[in-house]
């Protein structure tokens, strides 16, 4: 895993939850973990990883992912034993 992806993973697992993580960095981390990321209707993005499909909303107009989405991603990664 590249250093940038490791940094993004650390930001996701930081407490308190950060509301300052750019979605493109999270999406790039998913791809580095082997995910298939595809566009859906509107601002939705489908992420196929760990034999699961998760749907996320790409943030707009701000590039930063909200805290609730970051917490959800953290829980998903933890449940699949991905930690920093």
C-alpha positions in Angstrom: 0.0 0.0 0.0 1.3 3.4 -0.9 2.2 5.9 1.7 -0.7 8.2 0.6 -3.2 5.3 1.0 -1.8 4.5 4.5 -2.2 8.2 5.5 -5.9 8.1 4.3 -6.5 4.9 6.3 -5.0 6.5 9.4 -7.2 9.6 8.9 -10.3 7.3 8.7 -9.4 5.6 12.0 -8.5 8.8 13.9 -10.7 9.7 16.8 -12.5 12.1 16.9 -13.8 11.3 13.4 -12.5 13.7 10.8 -14.8 15.6 8.5 -11.9 16.7 6.4 -11.0 13.7 4.3 -11.4 14.2 0.6 -13.6 11.6 -1.2 -11.1 11.1 -4.0 -8.5 9.9 -1.4 -11.0 7.4 0.1 -12.0 6.2 -3.4 -8.3 5.8 -4.2 -7.8 3.7 -1.0 -10.7 1.5 -2.0 -9.1 0.8 -5.4 -5.7 0.1 -3.7 -7.5 -2.5 -1.5 -8.8 -4.2 -4.7 -12.2 -2.6 -5.0 -14.2 -2.1 -8.1 -15.7 1.4 -8.0 -18.5 2.3 -10.4 -20.8 5.3 -11.0 -24.4 5.0 -10.2 -27.3 7.5 -10.6 -26.8 11.0 -9.4 -23.8 11.3 -7.0 -23.9 7.7 -6.0 -20.9 5.4 -6.2 -20.9 1.6 -5.9 -17.9 0.0 -4.2 -17.5 -3.7 -4.6 -15.0 -4.9 -2.0 -14.8 -7.9 0.4 -17.5 -9.6 -1.8 -19.9 -6.9 -0.7 -21.5 -3.9 -2.6 -21.7 -0.7 -0.7 -23.3 2.5 -2.1 -21.9 5.9 -1.1 -22.8 9.4 -2.0 -20.0 11.4 -3.5 -19.9 14.7 -1.5 -20.7 17.9 -3.4 -20.1 20.8 -3.7 -17.4 20.3 -1.0 -14.8 17.6 -1.7 -14.7 16.5 2.0 -16.5 13.4 3.2 -18.9 13.9 6.1 -18.2 12.4 9.5 -21.1 9.9 9.3 -19.8 8.4 6.0 -16.2 8.3 7.4 -17.5 6.4 10.5 -19.4 4.0 8.3 -16.3 3.3 6.2 -14.3 2.8 9.3 -16.8 0.3 10.7 -16.8 -1.6 7.3 -13.0 -1.7 7.1 -12.7 -2.9 10.7 -15.2 -5.6 10.2 -13.0 -6.9 7.4 -9.8 -6.6 9.4 -8.4 -3.6 7.6 -6.7 -1.3 10.1 -3.8 1.1 9.9 
